[in-house]
Amino acid sequence: MAISRSSSRINFRDAPQRRRGWGSRFAHVLLGLLTLWLIGLLAFIAVIPGQTAKIDERPTDAIIVLTGGGDRLAEGFRLLDRGLAKRLLVSGVASGVTLEQLIDRLGEQRDAVPNAEELACCVTLGYEAESTVGNADESAEWLRRYSATSVRLVTANYHMLRSLLEFRRKVPGLIVVPNPVFPNEVRDPHWFVKPRTLLLLVNEYHKYLFSLGRAFPEVIQRWSSQWSYLWPVSKG
């Protein structure tokens, strides 16, 4: 009886790799963007001024307080009383609200209020602003009116980065001294496990990214004009 042997050819080549579908590519892109977002958020939180941050004590031409809490106004009054500036603007006051009503809301911090003469001569309420961009617009007009070239900016510590960005974008060359205040939400050493505080910081981070994106074309245009001035393009 004849025995027939059948031989099979063995292929030692690597099996062809399966091509990645659009779903897999999308997942990788989404994961990359999420990673960048998280790194950016952690960096943003890291540079928010802390309660141990040293505040520059040099005098400025003016003090600007951005509304949003009694701590800010009380701090502005204290700075004015210490002689760190001769004028104070409270930007973003709601329509119809008077200075007396703002003072009444200070509660236990009413002792920071200057005397009546100083309030009358040196404190201005701004009613035009409804956002941080509006604060910068309103403040820029007020600063130009008094030919001020330096300002002490008073706002919450988590709001300071975006405020500095908007003010420096609106008034290039303006000397801005940050003077952060610290609301109760950010004084808690365990803020990172408090959903409300985390939501506050994430929301502010998104607003900062939006402001940064809006300011970026202007920065590029400014650099381009400076470059053109230094290296003029020859015609012909």
PyMOL commands that set and color helices and strands:
alter all, ss='L'
color gray80, all
select helices_A, chain A and resi 22-47+70-81+99-104+107-112+116-122+132-145+157-170+184-187+191-193+195-230
alter helices_A, ss='H'
color red, helices_A
select strands_A, chain A and resi 62-66+88-91+123-126+150-156+175-181
alter strands_A, ss='S'
color yellow, strands_A
deselect
rebuild
show_as cartoon
